[in-house]
Amino acid sequence: MKKFKIVILILISLLLISCNIGDIKDKVSSIFSKDKKDDIVTSDFSKEKKDDKILRVTEEKTVTDINDNQKLFRTTLGDNYAYVASNSNENVIEKEIKVDLDNDGKKEKISFGDNGDGIYFDYYNPTKDKFQFLLSNDLSQNPREANYYFDNGWIRKDVSYQITVLDLDNDGIKEIIFSAYDPADSGVALHSFVWKEINEEYKYIGNIEGQTYMYFDTDSQSVVVPIGTQGLYSEYRIENNKIVEFSENKKKSSNTTQMNSDYSIYENNNYNYSLEYPNKNFKIISETNDGMDLESYDSRASINYYITENTSNETIKSMYEGNIDFIGREIPYKKLGEDFYVLSYIKDGYIQYAKVIYNKKNNTFIQLRFYYTQDYKDIMAPIVERMTKSIKYW
């Protein structure tokens, strides 16, 4: 009986040991399985980090991806650009492009932003360790037209900006293009400022005016600026290291109800100035010794241009301020230059656009005033642009 009890105890012990080994095996198997699973998670995490790194590199290469309809300067060549949308809520704006500008296999850096100390737009060549300001908060160093798109050296939240790099003259070296668009401007709302490498330094060579966008045409190697909805456009290219307008083409749209764009030249020998004015769909209402009044045949648009003598020794600034006080209402778009000002606002359903220019030579002001219904904006925009650009003194 005693031997039987001993045998029973041995069998029970063996069973317990067997169970513990099984548990140990299960636990060990579970641990190794978990480690293996953790290895897989770690591996996946590393893959995610690697993919994230690739994504960041991609973002560095193409700084911002926006719809073509948003671009101010459009191209199909896939060149780099950076874009800052209007009404941006960003308090600190910093955009950067890294791109090989001169085909030496190494990337240069172009930066634009407002870090709280004012705007900066600069270029850096790491190979030559060369740094250069293109635009800065020191307004005296900037092209005069560019300063309008900043608020005393700071970025304007109501303006859209774009940086583009593109070889405009097919010389193998990319130009740097800075575009700015003010949607409140009823006339020339867009400017693109161009810098070209000359003697190993980027130099400002001029700007291109537009309305909402412009694009680079690879066939003609020119910058095309659409004007209005009539199918009109202007073309610009680089000649002798300057931006020049080399043609003003007139493409007629298939829409026969649109206004014809033929122009005549008005000359005033009393005050020695001339300008172009639309001679179709407009009639002359009155003509005096200092200017003329025009009106469209449907009476939905009118144009007045005339000279005023500066008998009160006004400055362009005092004229500007006096005109604003006289209007006595909110003016969405106003611009004061060295020798001109522009005001545009809506009153009684009509867009009212005024441009006043000071002629220092004979101490006079030439005044152009346009009044038109809001649905005429696309029709009148190219007329406003052409007339204001056509003014000549002698």
Buried (B, 14 or more C-beta within 10 A) or exposed (E): EEEEEEEEEEEEEEEEEEEEEEEEEEEEEEEEEEEEEEEEEEEEEEEEEEEEEEEEEEEEEEBBEEEEEEBBBBBEEEBBBBBBBBEBEEEEBEBBBBBEBBEEEEBBBBBBBBEEEBBBBBBBBEEEEEEEEBBBBEBEEBBEBBBBBBBEBEBBBBBBBBBBBBBBBEEEBBBBBBBBBBBBBBBBBBBBBBBBBEEEEBEBBBBBBBBEBBBBBEEEBBBBBBBBBBBBBBBBBBEEEEBEBEEBEEEEEEEEEBBEBEBEEBEBEEBBBBBBBBBEBBEEEEEEEBBBBBBBEEEBBBBBBBBBEBEEEBEBEEBBBEBBEEBEEEBBBBBBBEEBBBBBBBEEEBBBBBBBBBBEEEEBBBBBBBBBBEEBBBBBBBBBBBBBBBBEBE
